[in-house]
Amino acid sequence: MAKSPSSSSRPSKAAGRKSASEPKLYDASPAELTSYYRSMLLMRRFEEKAGQMYGMGLIGGFCHLYIGQEAVVTGIQAALRDSDKVITGYRDHAHMLACGIDPNLVMAELTGRSGGISAGKGGSMHMFSVEHGFFGGHGIVGAQVPIGTGLAFADRYKGNDNVSVAYFGDGAANQGQVYEAFNMAELWKLPVLYIIENNQYAMGTSVNRASAEGELFRRGESFRIPGKQVDGMNVLAVKAAADEAVASIRKGNGPMLLEMKTYRYRGHSMSDPAKYRSKEEVQKMRAEHDPIDQVRVMLIERKILDEEGLKAIDREVKAIVAEAAEFAQTSPEPDAAELYTDVLA
Ligand SMILES: Cc1ncc(C[n+]2csc(CCOP(=O)(O)OP(=O)(O)O)c2C)c(N)n1
């Protein structure tokens, strides 16, 4: 049976081994830092609004919020180009915003309206936009890893130098299919970047209770896939690590794995009593490591923006989210004739 973190007297299996390499920070220009701030703030406010709308009964089914993890997807996306591909699990709203998908279309998908990015038939977990290089949105834990590896295989087959990014969680990292995909990816030197978003909990189970090797960046070692652990609460650390990994993968050196140490502030999904962690733990993370606050401080300290400049971005983002919420409530329901189109089983 799994032990609670405090009940184990044994040191971590990784103790005494070489630790992750020294953290590097990306040297962002003022315009880049401002755009990271805006992008993360949009994700935060979008998710807060989605949470409210769920509470009002306007969004049904499952809904997993990304609040707290914004630096991961923002830093990774900043290292990609338009022809690269992205795939993730069900905690996917921010990944779509990062891919440049119109917030109106993402919110309308949450409300199940015809104006949604998947015409209202995908909902929170199953959105898709090939046009934006976004290949889902997958509800089966870990399934996106072999599919993401297949996306990389397709690019290798076509002979281009695109990179595919497959995001998955610490819980998904314990799925067998992940390792079958790792084996083939390294064997065939496929252009895929694996991102483990280690937000420390898989539903109500902490990574220490469920993982024999809690240092998840080591999970590719036996396949010879190089891995690094990164401060996933710091967008500049994420961007630096992503730049290095993407450049190596694009050159044809094969897959890489980055473990992003991050944290989700909200429950696993919308109905989560969160008995598995203390309020103090969440508050401490928010107070000391919040990804948006960190960039806000940098913008002020580097005199890139003053309070008024920050407020202007805040207003702009709130207006975008308000418009998305309005669109998501006024877009028509899908026509009944659509019941049997684009639905596979
Ligand atoms: C194959 C499979 N097993 C179990 C589930 C139920 N389930 C949904 S989310 C989840 C936890 C996954 O946690 P993690 O991979 O850490 O991602 P996070 O929710 O933290 O983003 C589980 C077990 C599922 N959807 N699919």
PDBQT file of the ligand as one rigid body, heavy atoms in Angstrom, charges set to zero:
ROOT
HETATM    1  C1  LIG A 401      -6.435   5.864 -17.884  1.00  0.00    +0.000 C 
HETATM    2  C2  LIG A 401      -7.120   6.708 -16.843  1.00  0.00    +0.000 A 
HETATM    3  N1  LIG A 401      -7.048   6.350 -15.542  1.00  0.00    +0.000 NA
HETATM    4  C3  LIG A 401      -7.643   7.103 -14.598  1.00  0.00    +0.000 A 
HETATM    5  C4  LIG A 401      -8.338   8.236 -14.937  1.00  0.00    +0.000 A 
HETATM    6  C5  LIG A 401      -8.983   9.092 -13.845  1.00  0.00    +0.000 C 
HETATM    7  N2  LIG A 401      -8.138  10.289 -13.620  1.00  0.00    +0.000 N 
HETATM    8  C6  LIG A 401      -8.498  11.451 -14.179  1.00  0.00    +0.000 A 
HETATM    9  S1  LIG A 401      -7.401  12.635 -13.819  1.00  0.00    +0.000 SA
HETATM   10  C7  LIG A 401      -6.444  11.624 -12.912  1.00  0.00    +0.000 A 
HETATM   11  C8  LIG A 401      -5.194  12.141 -12.243  1.00  0.00    +0.000 C 
HETATM   12  C9  LIG A 401      -4.068  12.467 -13.173  1.00  0.00    +0.000 C 
HETATM   13  O1  LIG A 401      -3.134  13.310 -12.549  1.00  0.00    +0.000 OA
HETATM   14  P1  LIG A 401      -1.920  14.000 -13.274  1.00  0.00    +0.000 P 
HETATM   15  O2  LIG A 401      -1.470  13.158 -14.416  1.00  0.00    +0.000 OA
HETATM   16  O3  LIG A 401      -0.905  14.315 -12.243  1.00  0.00    +0.000 OA
HETATM   17  O4  LIG A 401      -2.515  15.324 -13.901  1.00  0.00    +0.000 OA
HETATM   18  P2  LIG A 401      -3.136  16.632 -13.200  1.00  0.00    +0.000 P 
HETATM   19  O5  LIG A 401      -4.599  16.350 -12.989  1.00  0.00    +0.000 OA
HETATM   20  O6  LIG A 401      -2.397  16.858 -11.931  1.00  0.00    +0.000 OA
HETATM   21  O7  LIG A 401      -2.962  17.742 -14.169  1.00  0.00    +0.000 OA
HETATM   22  C10 LIG A 401      -6.988  10.358 -12.880  1.00  0.00    +0.000 A 
HETATM   23  C11 LIG A 401      -6.400   9.213 -12.152  1.00  0.00    +0.000 C 
HETATM   24  C12 LIG A 401      -8.406   8.576 -16.305  1.00  0.00    +0.000 A 
HETATM   25  N3  LIG A 401      -9.043   9.677 -16.732  1.00  0.00    +0.000 N 
HETATM   26  N4  LIG A 401      -7.760   7.810 -17.233  1.00  0.00    +0.000 NA
ENDROOT
TORSDOF 0
